Each structure stands twice: as structure tokens, then as C-alpha cells.
Amino acid sequence: MTVLLPGADGTFRTHEPRRDGAVHATGGAPLASRTVLSAAHVVADPYADTTPDGPAAVDWDATLAFRRHLWAHGLGVAEAMDTAQRGMGLDWAGAAELIRRSAAEARAVGGRIACGAGTDQLTGPVADLATVRAAYEEQLALVEESGAQTVLMASRALVSVARGPEDYLELYGHLMRQASEPVVLHWLGPMFDPALEGYWGSRDLDAATETFLKVIAEHPGKVDGVKVSLLDARREVDLRRRLPRGVRCYTGDDFHYPELIAGDDQGFSHALLGILDPLGPLAAHAVRVLDTGDTRAFRELLDPTVELSRHLFRAPTRFYKTGVVFLAWLAGHQSHFTMVGGLHSARSLPHLARAYELADGLGLFPDPELAASRMTSLLAVYGGVR
């Protein structure tokens, strides 16, 4: 079948789906040379009678099935991160339930899981650091009780009350002394969440980096790694080279991930990425190739995916989740294109059509005809097929 894809100018052009897809078979050797975590999306319940600002209604069966899909390909799951719409449709009550359910599922199938702990239960103005600390403590306790590794997420509430770098040093130090296992520190840039501008106590990224490194240095053995989402490859490499021995760098750079994961003669990045949600099988295959030492073949597999990733994560970057869920629907991982918080409306039809075209060109769809049929049905809803 063919699909008539709309352009920004309102004209249509014919697209013929690919038939030679990427590797979709499950199984294979465990990923060895890199730790690779996919920040996974949640599947909304399309029949729930709710509103964009109402409580999130999650289809738990479909949500957990998608995590089993990622684990089956050898990837780990980074749960309840921003890809799961934390602070953008999924409230703390929903995130807590997601953590409990996913951690239990991980134990059942032997999958790796790390979960985000933040302060998003604080939905109104925050008075002081003590309130932020208590919120972090509540979420840290839940993640540890679930048996998952903790990712200490960036906090909007902390930005709102912190007076400078010393408040970050004090608060993070307190949390890491409490943590029973080494944590991952998450530095999420304002391109993903504008409310995080000035994190680590400064809008100057060089000064912020110094505070970030000081937090790590002051708590040896308490930091498993850092997840950096600044979309600045050079800054990440510079930071990576300054990390203490044994502290991993998990790239969160959805623009430059192939080169950062491949690394150089001074080191490499592991991965904790939202783009690995749609790229799961292909990315796992590429890392297995990298495990053999064939960096060139790894780059040949992963470099062509960057155009799709940059498209999904283009400004406003925080709406990348719409494209991620859209591709999951086209790939057959869920039965509908609906998102919690009504976020399925956050990208235009031409944007979604281009995402389909790029993903199909990469062979990301196990069933290209299903993807084409669903794309055509979406166009019909928009009145684009006559």
C-alpha cells in the first residue's frame, strides 16, 4: 500500500512503506560493553472519562507490555522519567503506581530498572528547602522499597527556593547519605523543562558544572553515574573526562548519542535516552555490534537514526513525547494514539507525517503495512485523505 503524506505547504506526496525492516527478533546476548537504559513512555487509557488537567488514566497492561518489549531486546528501563510525562500529565500518585508495577514486573522477568525520584508531589508554591527535602525523601524511599535503582531527578521546586550552589550541595549531600545504594544524578536542561533554568545554582553552565562535580566528589561511592541532558556533546565529553573513577556518564543527548556512546580514546558514555523508546530493537542490535569491538559498524547502524531523533526532539523539545507515543502506536505496541494530559495534540500533522516517514525509512516498524494503515487512518481523521 502507499500513503499520501502531507507537507507543510498543504500538498501531498506518495510514500511507499519499506519492507526490509531492522532487527526485531528478541533474545540475543546480553549487552556487555555499555549500560543502556530506555526512558519509556506510559500508555493512556483511551476510554477514560477525564480531561487534560485531570488525573492521569493509564492502561497498565499496555504500559507494562511495552516494558517487557524493551527488556526482551536486552535494554534496561528507566522508569517514571520525563518520557513518562512526569510533570506533564502524570502526577506523583500515577508515577508512584508506575514505579511499583514496573519494578515488580522487572523482578518477574529479570529486567534491569532504574526509577526517577523527584519532588513533583509539590504542585503549589514551596516555602523552603526543608519541604523540598521531605518530598525527595518520600520518593527516594518508595523507589528503594520497590527494589529499583534510584535516579535523583532535577526538581522544579528546588530551583524555586535555592539561594545558590550551597543549597544544592547541602540537599543532594543529605539525600545521598540517606540512599542505601549508589544513585544516578540527573541533570535535565531547560530545553526539556524551562522551569529548570539555573539548576545547580547558576545560569552559567561552567559554574553549574563545577557545583555538579563537587556534589559527586564529596560523596565517593554514592554515585553510580550521572545522566546529562543538555544537548551539548562537547560539554558532556568534557564532564565525562572529569568524573571520578567508577562514576559512569549516561548520555541523555538525543542529538549526538551515537558518537557519545561510541566514545574516543579517553572514554565513552553509557546511555539513558528517550529516543531508545522507539529505537529499542535497532539500538540493542547496534550495541551488540559494538560489543564485538566494531565501532564503525555500530556508527553505520546508529548514525542514520539521528535525523529522526532530532526531528522528534526539535523545539519545543519537551513535546518530543508526542512523537515517541505516535511511533509506538504505528509500530503496534498500543492500540491507539492517545496520551495522558491530552499531549497527543502537541505536534502538528506534518510533524507526525515526517516522523512516520523517517521511522519507516529506518525499518523501525515490525509490520510496515500496519503502520501505513494507521498513518492513513490518522490522515483521514484530519480530513487529509479525499
C-alpha positions as CSV (number, residue, x, y, z in Angstrom):
1,M,0.0,0.0,0.0
2,T,1.0,3.6,-0.4
3,V,0.5,6.6,1.9
4,L,-0.2,10.2,0.8
5,L,1.9,12.3,3.2
6,P,1.1,16.0,3.7
7,G,3.7,18.6,3.5
8,A,3.9,22.0,5.3
9,D,2.6,23.6,2.1
10,G,-0.6,21.6,2.1
11,T,0.4,19.4,-0.8
12,F,0.6,15.6,-0.7
13,R,3.2,13.2,-1.9
14,T,3.2,9.4,-2.2
15,H,5.3,7.3,0.2
16,E,5.7,3.5,-0.2
17,P,6.5,1.7,3.1
18,R,9.7,-0.2,3.4
19,R,9.7,-4.0,3.6
20,D,13.2,-4.7,4.8
21,G,12.9,-3.7,8.5
22,A,15.6,-3.6,11.2
23,V,16.3,-6.5,13.5
24,H,13.1,-7.1,15.5
25,A,13.8,-10.6,16.8
26,T,14.0,-10.8,20.6
27,G,16.7,-12.5,22.6
28,G,20.4,-12.4,21.8
29,A,23.4,-12.0,24.1
30,P,23.2,-9.5,27.0
31,L,24.6,-6.1,26.2
32,A,28.1,-6.1,27.5
33,S,30.2,-3.0,26.7
34,R,27.6,-0.3,27.6
35,T,24.8,0.0,30.1
36,V,21.7,1.1,28.0
37,L,18.5,2.3,29.6
38,S,15.4,3.4,27.6
39,A,13.3,6.0,29.2
40,A,9.9,4.5,28.5
41,H,6.5,6.2,27.8
42,V,3.2,5.4,29.5
43,V,0.2,4.2,27.6
44,A,-3.0,6.2,28.3
45,D,-6.4,4.6,28.8
46,P,-8.3,5.9,25.7
47,Y,-11.7,5.2,27.2
48,A,-11.2,7.0,30.5
49,D,-13.6,10.0,31.0
50,T,-11.0,12.6,32.0
51,T,-9.6,15.9,31.0
52,P,-6.1,17.2,30.2
53,D,-5.8,18.7,33.7
54,G,-7.5,15.7,35.4
55,P,-5.8,12.7,37.0
56,A,-3.8,10.5,34.5
57,A,-5.7,7.4,33.4
58,V,-3.1,4.7,32.5
59,D,-3.6,1.5,30.6
60,W,-1.4,-0.6,32.9
61,D,-1.5,-3.8,30.8
62,A,-0.2,-2.0,27.7
63,T,2.3,0.1,29.7
64,L,3.9,-3.0,31.2
65,A,3.8,-4.9,27.9
66,F,5.9,-2.1,26.4
67,R,8.4,-2.5,29.1
68,R,8.6,-6.3,28.5
69,H,9.3,-5.4,24.9
70,L,12.3,-3.4,25.9
71,W,13.6,-6.0,28.3
72,A,13.1,-8.7,25.7
73,H,15.6,-6.9,23.4
74,G,18.2,-6.6,26.2
75,L,17.6,-3.0,27.2
76,G,17.1,-1.7,30.7
77,V,14.2,0.5,31.6
78,A,14.5,4.0,33.1
79,E,11.1,4.3,34.7
80,A,9.0,7.3,35.7
81,M,11.3,9.7,33.9
82,D,10.3,12.7,31.9
83,T,9.5,10.4,28.9
84,A,6.7,9.0,31.1
85,Q,5.3,12.6,31.3
86,R,6.4,13.3,34.8
87,G,5.0,16.8,35.5
88,M,3.3,16.8,32.1
89,G,0.2,14.7,32.6
90,L,1.4,12.1,35.1
91,D,1.2,13.2,38.7
92,W,3.1,11.8,41.6
93,A,0.3,9.3,42.5
94,G,0.4,7.9,39.0
95,A,4.2,7.9,39.0
96,A,4.3,6.0,42.3
97,E,1.9,3.4,41.0
98,L,4.0,3.1,37.8
99,I,7.2,2.6,39.8
100,R,5.6,-0.1,42.0
101,R,4.1,-2.0,39.0
102,S,7.2,-1.7,36.8
103,A,9.6,-2.7,39.5
104,A,7.5,-5.8,40.2
105,E,7.4,-6.7,36.5
106,A,11.2,-6.2,36.3
107,R,11.7,-8.7,39.1
108,A,9.4,-11.2,37.4
109,V,11.2,-11.1,34.1
110,G,14.7,-10.4,35.3
111,G,14.9,-6.9,33.7
112,R,17.1,-4.0,34.7
113,I,15.2,-1.0,36.1
114,A,16.1,2.4,37.4
115,C,13.3,4.8,38.6
116,G,13.1,8.6,39.0
117,A,12.8,10.2,42.4
118,G,11.9,13.9,42.4
119,T,9.6,16.4,44.1
120,D,6.6,16.6,41.7
121,Q,4.1,15.9,44.6
122,L,4.8,19.6,45.4
123,T,2.3,21.2,43.0
124,G,2.0,24.7,44.6
125,P,4.4,27.3,45.8
126,V,7.2,25.9,48.0
127,A,8.3,27.7,51.2
128,D,11.7,26.3,52.0
129,L,14.4,23.7,51.4
130,A,13.0,21.5,54.2
131,T,9.8,21.0,52.2
132,V,11.8,20.0,49.1
133,R,14.0,17.7,51.1
134,A,10.9,15.9,52.6
135,A,9.4,15.4,49.1
136,Y,12.7,13.9,47.8
137,E,12.9,11.6,50.8
138,E,9.4,10.3,50.2
139,Q,10.1,9.4,46.6
140,L,13.6,8.0,47.4
141,A,12.1,5.7,50.0
142,L,9.4,4.4,47.5
143,V,12.0,3.7,44.8
144,E,14.3,1.9,47.2
145,E,11.4,-0.1,48.7
146,S,10.5,-1.2,45.1
147,G,13.9,-2.7,44.7
148,A,14.9,-0.4,41.8
149,Q,17.9,1.8,41.4
150,T,17.3,5.5,42.1
151,V,17.7,8.3,39.6
152,L,17.7,11.6,41.5
153,M,15.7,13.8,39.1
154,A,16.1,17.6,38.8
155,S,13.5,19.5,40.9
156,R,11.5,22.5,39.8
157,A,10.7,23.1,43.5
158,L,14.4,23.2,44.3
159,V,15.1,25.8,41.6
160,S,12.3,28.0,43.1
161,V,13.8,28.1,46.6
162,A,17.5,27.5,46.3
163,R,19.6,30.6,47.0
164,G,22.7,29.4,45.4
165,P,25.1,26.4,44.8
166,E,25.4,25.8,48.6
167,D,21.7,24.8,48.8
168,Y,22.2,22.2,46.1
169,L,25.4,20.8,47.8
170,E,23.5,20.6,51.1
171,L,20.4,19.0,49.8
172,Y,22.0,16.4,47.5
173,G,24.5,15.5,50.2
174,H,21.7,14.8,52.6
175,L,19.9,12.6,50.0
176,M,23.0,10.6,49.1
177,R,23.8,10.0,52.7
178,Q,20.3,8.5,53.1
179,A,20.4,6.4,49.9
180,S,21.2,2.7,50.6
181,E,22.7,2.2,47.1
182,P,24.6,4.4,44.6
183,V,22.3,6.7,42.7
184,V,22.3,8.3,39.3
185,L,22.3,12.1,39.3
186,H,20.1,13.6,36.6
187,W,20.9,17.0,35.1
188,L,18.0,17.9,32.8
189,G,18.5,21.1,30.8
190,P,15.9,23.9,30.3
191,M,15.3,22.8,26.7
192,F,13.5,19.8,28.2
193,D,11.9,21.8,31.1
194,P,12.1,25.6,31.1
195,A,11.4,25.6,34.9
196,L,14.9,24.1,35.4
197,E,16.8,27.1,34.1
198,G,19.7,27.8,36.5
199,Y,20.0,24.4,38.0
200,W,22.9,23.7,40.3
201,G,22.7,27.4,41.4
202,S,23.8,29.2,38.2
203,R,22.6,30.0,34.7
204,D,26.3,29.9,33.8
205,L,26.8,26.3,32.7
206,D,30.5,26.3,33.5
207,A,29.7,27.4,37.1
208,A,26.9,24.9,37.3
209,T,29.2,22.1,36.2
210,E,31.6,22.9,39.0
211,T,28.9,22.5,41.6
212,F,27.7,19.3,40.0
213,L,31.2,17.8,40.1
214,K,31.6,19.0,43.7
215,V,28.5,17.1,44.7
216,I,29.9,13.9,43.2
217,A,33.4,14.4,44.6
218,E,32.1,15.0,48.2
219,H,30.2,11.7,48.2
220,P,32.6,8.9,47.0
221,G,30.9,5.6,46.4
222,K,27.4,7.1,46.5
223,V,27.1,8.0,42.8
224,D,26.7,5.2,40.2
225,G,26.6,7.7,37.4
226,V,25.3,11.0,36.0
227,K,22.7,11.4,33.3
228,V,23.4,14.6,31.3
229,S,20.6,16.0,29.1
230,L,22.0,19.3,27.8
231,L,22.2,18.5,24.1
232,D,25.8,19.7,24.1
233,A,28.2,16.9,23.1
234,R,31.4,18.8,23.8
235,R,30.2,19.8,27.3
236,E,29.3,16.2,28.0
237,V,32.7,14.9,26.9
238,D,34.5,17.4,29.0
239,L,32.3,16.5,32.0
240,R,32.8,12.8,31.3
241,R,36.6,13.2,31.4
242,R,36.4,14.9,34.8
243,L,34.3,12.3,36.6
244,P,35.9,10.3,39.4
245,R,36.9,6.8,38.5
246,G,34.0,4.4,38.7
247,V,31.3,7.1,38.1
248,R,29.6,6.5,34.8
249,C,28.3,9.1,32.3
250,Y,24.9,8.2,30.9
251,T,24.3,10.3,27.9
252,G,20.9,11.9,27.7
253,D,21.8,13.8,24.5
254,D,19.3,12.8,21.9
255,F,21.1,14.8,19.2
256,H,24.6,13.3,19.5
257,Y,24.2,9.8,21.1
258,P,26.0,7.7,18.5
259,E,29.3,9.5,18.9
260,L,29.0,9.8,22.6
261,I,28.2,6.1,23.1
262,A,31.0,5.1,20.7
263,G,33.4,7.3,22.6
264,D,37.0,8.1,22.0
265,D,40.4,7.0,23.2
266,Q,39.7,8.6,26.6
267,G,36.3,7.0,27.3
268,F,32.7,6.7,26.4
269,S,29.2,7.3,27.6
270,H,26.6,4.8,28.6
271,A,23.0,5.7,27.7
272,L,19.8,6.7,29.3
273,L,17.7,8.1,26.5
274,G,14.1,8.8,25.5
275,I,14.9,8.1,21.8
276,L,15.6,4.5,22.8
277,D,11.9,4.1,23.3
278,P,11.2,3.9,19.5
279,L,14.7,2.7,18.6
280,G,14.8,-0.2,21.1
281,P,15.4,-3.2,18.8
282,L,17.7,-1.4,16.4
283,A,19.7,0.2,19.3
284,A,20.2,-3.1,21.0
285,H,21.4,-4.7,17.8
286,A,23.9,-1.8,17.3
287,V,25.3,-2.1,20.9
288,R,25.8,-5.9,20.4
289,V,27.8,-5.0,17.3
290,L,29.8,-2.5,19.4
291,D,30.3,-5.3,22.0
292,T,32.4,-7.0,19.3
293,G,34.7,-4.0,19.0
294,D,33.4,-2.9,15.6
295,T,32.8,0.8,16.3
296,R,32.5,1.6,12.6
297,A,29.6,-0.8,12.1
298,F,28.0,0.5,15.2
299,R,28.0,4.0,13.8
300,E,26.8,2.8,10.5
301,L,23.7,1.4,12.2
302,L,23.0,4.2,14.6
303,D,24.1,7.4,12.8
304,P,21.2,7.2,10.4
305,T,18.7,7.4,13.3
306,V,19.9,10.8,14.4
307,E,17.7,12.6,11.8
308,L,14.6,11.1,13.3
309,S,15.7,11.8,16.8
310,R,16.5,15.5,16.0
311,H,13.1,15.7,14.4
312,L,11.2,14.3,17.4
313,F,13.2,16.4,19.9
314,R,13.1,19.7,18.0
315,A,11.9,22.8,19.8
316,P,9.8,22.9,21.9
317,T,11.9,19.8,23.0
318,R,9.6,19.0,25.9
319,F,6.9,17.8,23.3
320,Y,9.1,15.0,22.0
321,K,6.9,12.6,23.9
322,T,4.1,13.1,21.4
323,G,6.3,11.7,18.6
324,V,7.5,8.8,20.8
325,V,4.0,7.6,21.5
326,F,2.9,8.2,17.9
327,L,5.6,5.8,16.7
328,A,4.7,3.2,19.4
329,W,1.1,3.3,18.0
330,L,2.3,2.9,14.4
331,A,4.6,0.0,15.5
332,G,1.7,-1.9,17.0
333,H,2.8,-1.5,20.7
334,Q,-0.5,0.1,21.6
335,S,-3.9,0.2,20.0
336,H,-4.5,4.0,19.9
337,F,-2.8,7.3,19.6
338,T,-3.9,8.9,22.9
339,M,-1.8,10.4,25.6
340,V,-2.3,11.4,29.3
341,G,-2.8,15.1,29.6
342,G,-4.1,15.3,26.0
343,L,-0.5,15.7,24.8
344,H,-1.2,13.8,21.6
345,S,-2.3,17.3,20.3
346,A,1.1,18.8,21.0
347,R,2.6,18.2,17.5
348,S,1.3,19.1,14.0
349,L,0.2,16.7,11.4
350,P,3.1,17.5,9.1
351,H,5.5,16.8,12.0
352,L,3.9,13.4,12.7
353,A,3.9,12.6,9.0
354,R,7.6,13.3,8.8
355,A,8.3,11.2,11.9
356,Y,6.4,8.3,10.2
357,E,8.4,8.7,7.0
358,L,11.8,8.8,8.8
359,A,10.9,5.8,11.1
360,D,9.7,3.8,8.2
361,G,12.9,4.6,6.3
362,L,14.9,3.1,9.2
363,G,12.9,-0.1,9.2
364,L,11.6,0.6,12.7
365,F,8.1,-0.9,12.1
366,P,7.8,-4.7,12.6
367,D,4.7,-4.6,10.3
368,P,5.1,-1.8,7.7
369,E,1.6,-2.3,6.3
370,L,0.0,-1.9,9.8
371,A,2.0,1.4,10.2
372,A,0.9,2.6,6.8
373,S,-2.7,1.7,7.5
374,R,-2.7,3.6,10.8
375,M,-1.0,6.6,9.3
376,T,-3.7,6.7,6.6
377,S,-6.4,6.4,9.2
378,L,-4.9,9.4,11.1
379,L,-4.8,11.4,7.9
380,A,-8.5,10.6,7.3
381,V,-9.3,11.9,10.8
382,Y,-7.6,15.2,9.9
383,G,-9.5,15.4,6.6
384,G,-6.4,14.9,4.6
385,V,-7.5,11.9,2.5
386,R,-10.1,12.6,-0.1
